[in-house]
C-alpha cells in the first residue's frame, strides 16, 4: 500500500505519501487548472489577498466515530497540498492511540506553512475534531488559525434541491464527472479500523486509504469548480451552464453573495427565459428582485408563479399576495389588487394540504382583512 513508518521526537506512526502530476485528470477537471482557478477563491474571505495554490491545505479525516467529542479519534488524517508541479496527498495513520501524539506532532509542524484550510463540512466536523485532539495532547488551541474554505456551504447553496444528496461522493459524481468503483463507504471506515486493531491484518484498510485518497482529489476538483465559477471565463476555462432553472437561480444568488452581481444576473436571465422553471425557484428570485427594487421582473416572476400554481400551492398563494400588495401600494390599482387577494384567499381555503394550526388561521385572517380593505377602497360591498 506504500505505507511507511515515520519516527519523530514524540514517537512513531504510519504515513502514506502519493504524488500526482499537474497533468493528472480527475473527472472533468485536470489538476493543472488549480493554479488559475484558485484566484477566485479569495472571494470567500474579505481579508484575503490574491491567492496561490501553495497556500491551500486540504483536510479530510477518517475517525472512530461521529461527533466532535473527546472520544472521537481520527485514526487517519488525509492532507493534500500543492508542491512545485505536483499535488501531494499524505495519509497519516495511527496503529493504536499511543501513536496519536506523534502524528499530531508531525501535523503541527506542517500547518504554519499554509494560510487556508480547505474541507467539506470541516467547519462543523473535521477541524473541531482536530482542535479537540490537539488540546487533549497538550497543544495550544490557537496552534493554527487558518482562513477556512468549507465547500459544503456553497454546495448546499447551489445544489440544495437539485441533487438528491449533498454527500461529497454524490456531488462529485453528478457535477465533477467522477465515478468511484468498488468504493468503501466512509461509514464503514471505523469498523474496518477496529478489525485491523483486533487482528493486526492491514488488508481491510486498503479500501479506507483509497476512499480517503479519492475524497482528497475530489475536494481539490471541487475547489477548481468553485474557483472557475467565481472567475467567470477569465481563466480561459468555461464551465457548462446549469440546466435546471432552480440551479441557475441558486447559483446566481450565491455568486451575488460572493460579490459577482454581473455573473449572477446572467444566471437569473437564463432562468427567467426557461419554460421549465418551477414556482418555488421563481418565487425565490422574485423575493430577491423585490429586495433589490427590480419591480418589473419581480412582477413578471410572481405572475408566472401564479399561472403555474392555479391549483394548490403556497408559492402561488404567496405570489398572489405579493401582486396584491404591489398593485395596491405601488400602482394604486385597487381592482387588480382585489382580484389577486381574492384568488389567494380562495386557494388558501380550498387547499386540502393546508395547515390547520394557529399560524394558518392568522394567515387566513390577514387575507380576509386585506380583501375587506380593498373592497372598501373600490367601493364594493363586503358581500363580494
Secondary structure as UniProt FT lines:
FT   STRAND          3..8
FT   TURN            9..10
FT   STRAND          11..21
FT   TURN            22..23
FT   STRAND          25..26
FT   TURN            27..28
FT   STRAND          29..30
FT   HELIX           31..33
FT   HELIX           34..37
FT   HELIX           38..44
FT   TURN            46..47
FT   HELIX           53..55
FT   STRAND          56..63
FT   TURN            70..71
FT   STRAND          74..83
FT   TURN            84..85
FT   STRAND          86..93
FT   HELIX           97..99
FT   HELIX           100..111
FT   TURN            112..113
FT   STRAND          116..119
FT   HELIX           122..126
FT   HELIX           127..136
FT   TURN            137..138
FT   TURN            141..142
FT   STRAND          147..150
FT   HELIX           151..159
FT   TURN            160..162
FT   HELIX           168..175
FT   HELIX           186..188
FT   HELIX           189..199
FT   HELIX           202..204
FT   HELIX           205..231
FT   TURN            232..235
FT   HELIX           245..257
FT   TURN            258..259
FT   HELIX           261..273
FT   TURN            275..276
FT   HELIX           279..292
FT   HELIX           295..308
FT   HELIX           314..325
FT   HELIX           326..330
FT   HELIX           334..350
FT   TURN            352..353
FT   HELIX           358..378
FT   TURN            382..383
//
